[in-house]
Amino acid sequence: HRGDLLKVLPGSRIAADEVMTEGSNAHVDESMITGESLPVNKKAGDFVVGGTLNSGSAFVMRALRVGADASLSQIVKLVENAQLAKAPIQAVADRISSVFVPFVVLLSMTTWFAWYVAGAAGYFPDSWVPAGETKMIFAMMFGIAVLVTACPCALGLATPTAVMVGTGVGASNGILIKGADGLERAGNVSILAFDKTGTLTVGNPTVVDFKIFQSNIKKDQFLRTVAAAESQSEHPLARAIMKFVRAQLGLIGDADDATDSRSSQRMNLPEASEVDIIPGEGLRCLVGGVTVAVGNKKLLDDAEISIPKDLLTYVGQVQRDART
């Protein structure tokens, strides 16, 4: 009911439109609504949409809109209305049908009358008439054949059926079509513009490159240390890093659940302790007695970590390539 407090666990779908009341480091996958590939960081007071997925830590929310008032229900209603809407081309078909129907009925009656008169006048032999039938029924069969063959059912049913199937297939693929007129105009589209890059991606961030700036740190040591820290986080980038480390270390299995403790044990990672997750920045922890900070520049500045000049140059190039 509206006003109820609900706890949303990691990996579960949000039950209704609501506002977040408690929680930190919560990330919600809103790609089904916005098309954005990366989950959105949420904090207390932020609005969340029903049907979206909690891909971060657990949080508590208060229900605002439920049932028919929820955003998901409005989307379903939008698709239903689009399926019932008439396309402009259907108006043309309706006008043709309004003339075509009486014409076909008249043609059918004329055919029946012509064959009946021909039979009564003896213009065709009685052997043409099937056994058990009269010349009246024989003539009526020709009239019915004309009516059935020339009936404009296809004109009346083709467009509504195409609209229903088109909007239904679009909705199943995450494309919402507001009306039949838009569906009809889509056939003339030659240029398509996307408002966000997230629409064109698979929806999961992946590690494309890494570099070590200290010669005394070995590759495996570096990867295991970073993975040990990130195994304590539910952040989408943490999952991407864990998946990358598994591939680099030659480990097999499902990498999507690589942020749980059992996966960390299978990867033989050092233990991380005193974990401090800072929303919007990253995390700090102890790995093998060494302080490890994984996050953005603000996190490193707050930790008073000196960033070498060559590293800043490298980061600048990465950012120019539109990478995180």
C-alpha positions in Angstrom: 0.0 0.0 0.0 1.0 3.6 -0.4 3.2 4.8 2.5 4.5 1.3 3.4 8.1 0.9 4.1 9.8 -1.8 2.1 13.3 -3.3 2.3 14.9 -3.9 -1.2 17.6 -6.6 -1.1 20.6 -6.7 -3.6 19.5 -8.3 -6.9 15.8 -7.8 -6.3 13.3 -5.8 -8.3 11.7 -2.7 -6.8 8.1 -3.3 -6.1 6.6 0.2 -6.7 7.4 3.8 -7.4 8.9 5.1 -4.2 11.4 7.3 -2.4 14.5 5.9 -0.7 14.5 6.6 3.1 17.5 4.6 4.3 20.7 3.2 2.7 24.0 4.1 1.2 26.0 2.9 -1.8 22.7 1.8 -3.4 22.8 1.4 -7.2 19.7 0.9 -9.3 19.7 -0.4 -12.8 17.1 1.8 -14.6 18.0 0.8 -18.1 14.4 -0.6 -18.7 13.2 3.0 -18.2 16.0 5.4 -19.3 18.2 3.2 -21.5 21.2 4.1 -19.5 23.6 1.1 -19.2 25.2 2.0 -15.9 23.3 1.7 -12.6 22.4 5.0 -11.0 23.8 5.8 -7.5 20.9 6.5 -5.1 20.8 8.1 -1.7 18.2 8.9 0.9 15.5 11.1 -0.6 16.0 10.0 -4.2 13.1 8.7 -6.3 13.2 5.1 -7.6 11.0 3.5 -10.2 9.1 0.3 -9.7 10.3 -2.6 -11.8 13.9 -1.5 -11.9 16.7 -3.6 -10.4 18.7 -3.0 -7.2 22.3 -3.9 -8.3 23.9 -2.4 -5.2 23.5 -2.7 -1.4 20.2 -3.2 0.4 18.1 -0.1 1.2 14.7 0.9 2.7 12.1 2.8 0.7 8.6 4.3 1.2 6.0 3.4 -1.5 4.5 6.4 -3.3 2.7 5.1 -6.3 1.4 1.5 -6.5 -0.9 -0.5 -8.8 -2.3 1.4 -11.8 -0.6 4.6 -10.7 2.9 3.2 -11.0 5.2 4.0 -13.9 5.3 0.4 -15.1 1.5 0.2 -15.3 1.4 3.5 -17.2 3.9 2.0 -19.7 1.7 -1.1 -20.1 -1.3 1.1 -20.6 0.6 3.2 -23.2 1.4 0.0 -25.2 -2.2 -1.2 -25.0 -3.5 2.2 -26.3 -1.0 2.1 -29.1 -2.3 -1.3 -30.2 -5.9 0.0 -30.3 -5.0 3.2 -32.2 -5.8 3.6 -35.8 -2.9 4.4 -38.2 -3.5 7.0 -40.9 -3.3 4.4 -43.6 -6.2 2.6 -41.9 -8.4 5.6 -42.6 -7.8 5.1 -46.3 -8.6 1.4 -46.0 -11.8 2.3 -44.1 -12.9 4.7 -46.9 -12.2 2.1 -49.5 -14.1 -0.5 -47.5 -17.1 1.8 -47.2 -17.5 1.7 -51.0 -16.1 -1.7 -51.6 -18.4 -3.6 -49.3 -21.7 -2.6 -50.9 -20.1 -3.1 -54.4 -19.1 -6.6 -53.5 -22.5 -7.4 -52.1 -24.1 -6.1 -55.3 -21.7 -8.0 -57.5 -22.4 -11.2 -55.5 -26.2 -10.8 -55.9 -25.8 -10.0 -59.6 -23.7 -13.2 -60.1 -26.3 -15.3 -58.3 -29.2 -13.7 -60.3 -27.3 -14.2 -63.6 -26.6 -17.9 -63.0 -30.1 -18.4 -61.8 -31.6 -16.8 -64.9 -29.2 -18.8 -67.1 -30.3 -22.1 -65.4 -34.0 -21.3 -65.6 -33.6 -20.4 -69.3 -31.7 -23.6 -70.0 -28.4 -22.0 -71.0 -26.4 -24.7 -69.3 -27.2 -28.5 -69.2 -28.7 -30.1 -66.1 -25.6 -32.3 -65.7 -23.7 -29.2 -64.4 -25.9 -29.2 -61.3 -24.5 -31.6 -58.6 -26.8 -34.4 -57.4 -29.2 -33.3 -54.6 -29.0 -29.6 -55.5 -31.4 -27.3 -57.3 -30.5 -24.7 -59.9 -31.3 -22.1 -57.2 -28.6 -23.5 -54.8 -26.2 -24.0 -57.7 -26.5 -20.3 -58.6 -26.3 -19.3 -55.0 -22.9 -21.1 -54.7 -21.5 -18.8 -57.4 -22.8 -15.7 -55.6 -21.3 -16.9 -52.3 -18.0 -17.6 -54.0 -17.8 -14.1 -55.3 -18.8 -12.7 -51.8 -16.1 -14.7 -50.0 -13.4 -14.2 -52.5 -13.9 -10.4 -52.9 -14.8 -9.7 -49.3 -12.6 -6.8 -48.0 -11.8 -8.5 -44.7 -8.1 -8.2 -45.6 -8.4 -4.4 -45.9 -10.2 -4.1 -42.6 -7.9 -6.5 -40.6 -4.4 -6.1 -42.2 -3.6 -2.7 -40.6 -4.9 -3.3 -37.1 -3.2 -6.7 -37.0 0.1 -5.1 -38.2 -0.2 -2.4 -35.6 -0.9 -4.9 -32.8 2.0 -7.2 -33.8 4.4 -4.3 -34.4 3.8 -2.6 -31.1 3.9 -5.9 -29.3 7.2 -7.0 -30.8 8.7 -3.6 -30.1 7.6 -3.7 -26.4 9.1 -7.1 -26.0 12.4 -5.7 -27.2 12.2 -2.6 -25.0 11.0 -0.2 -27.7 7.8 1.6 -26.7 5.7 3.0 -29.6 3.2 5.6 -28.5 0.8 5.3 -31.5 0.1 3.7 -34.8 1.0 6.9 -36.7 4.5 6.7 -35.3 4.7 3.1 -36.4 3.7 4.0 -39.9 6.1 6.9 -40.1 9.0 4.6 -39.0 8.9 3.0 -42.4 10.2 6.2 -43.9 13.0 6.8 -41.5 16.4 7.2 -43.1 18.4 8.7 -40.2 18.3 7.6 -36.6 19.8 9.8 -33.8 20.4 8.4 -30.2 20.3 10.7 -27.3 22.7 8.7 -25.1 25.5 6.2 -25.6 24.0 3.9 -23.1 21.3 3.0 -25.6 23.9 1.4 -27.8 25.8 -0.7 -25.3 25.3 -4.1 -23.8 24.7 -2.6 -20.3 27.7 -4.1 -18.5 31.0 -2.2 -18.0 34.1 -4.1 -18.8 37.8 -3.5 -18.2 39.6 -2.7 -21.4 43.1 -2.0 -20.1 45.3 -1.7 -17.0 48.8 -0.4 -16.3 51.1 -0.7 -13.3 53.3 2.3 -12.5 55.6 0.7 -9.9 58.2 -1.7 -11.2 58.4 -3.5 -7.8 54.8 -4.8 -8.0 54.2 -8.0 -10.0 51.1 -8.3 -12.2 49.5 -11.2 -10.2 50.2 -9.4 -6.9 48.6 -6.2 -8.2 45.5 -8.0 -9.6 44.9 -10.1 -6.5 45.3 -7.0 -4.2 42.8 -5.0 -6.3 40.4 -7.9 -6.5 40.6 -8.5 -2.7 39.5 -4.9 -2.1 36.8 -4.9 -4.8 35.4 -8.2 -3.6 33.9 -6.2 -0.7 31.9 -3.9 -3.0 28.7 -4.3 -5.0 29.5 -1.5 -7.4 29.1 -2.2 -11.1 32.7 -1.3 -11.7 33.8 -3.6 -8.9 32.0 -6.5 -10.7 33.7 -5.6 -13.9 37.1 -5.6 -12.2 36.5 -8.9 -10.5 35.5 -10.5 -13.9 38.6 -9.1 -15.5 40.9 -10.4 -12.7 39.3 -13.9 -13.0 40.1 -13.9 -16.8 43.7 -12.6 -16.2 44.4 -15.2 -13.6 43.0 -18.0 -15.8 40.1 -18.8 -13.5 36.9 -20.2 -15.0 33.3 -20.0 -13.9 30.6 -17.4 -13.6 32.3 -14.0 -13.0 29.0 -12.2 -12.5 28.8 -13.3 -8.8 32.5 -12.7 -8.3 31.9 -10.1 -5.5 30.8 -12.7 -2.9 33.1 -14.2 -0.2 32.9 -17.7 -1.6 34.2 -16.5 -5.0 37.0 -14.7 -3.2 38.0 -17.9 -1.5 38.0 -19.8 -4.8 40.2 -17.1 -6.3 42.6 -17.5 -3.4 42.6 -13.7 -2.6 44.3 -12.1 0.4 41.8 -11.1 3.1 40.5 -7.5 3.1 39.7 -5.9 6.5 38.5 -2.5 7.9 36.6 -1.9 4.7 35.3 1.7 4.3 33.0 2.2 1.3 32.7 5.9 0.4 29.6 6.5 -1.9 30.6 8.3 -5.2 34.3 7.9 -4.5 35.4 4.3 -4.0 36.6 2.3 -1.0 39.5 2.0 1.4 40.6 -1.2 3.2 43.6 -3.2 4.5 44.9 -6.0 2.4 47.7 -8.0 4.0 48.4 -5.2 6.4 48.8 -2.6 3.6 46.3 0.2 3.1 44.6 0.0 -0.3 42.4 2.8 -1.8 40.4 2.0 -5.0 38.4 4.9 -6.4 38.5 8.2 -8.2 40.8 11.2 -7.8 38.8 12.7 -5.0 39.2 9.5 -2.9 43.0 9.6 -3.4 43.2 13.3 -2.6 41.3 12.9 0.6 43.6 10.0 1.5 46.6 12.3 0.9 48.0 9.9 -1.7 50.6 11.5 -4.0 49.7 10.9 -7.7 52.7 10.7 -10.0 52.8 13.0 -13.0 53.1 10.2 -15.6 50.0 8.6 -14.0 48.0 11.8 -14.4 49.1 12.0 -18.1 47.9 8.4 -18.6 44.5 9.1 -16.9 44.1 12.2 -19.0 44.5 10.1 -22.2 42.0 7.5 -20.8 39.4 10.2 -20.2 39.9 11.7 -23.6 39.0 8.2 -25.0 35.7 8.4 -23.1 36.7 5.7 -20.6 36.2 5.6 -16.9 
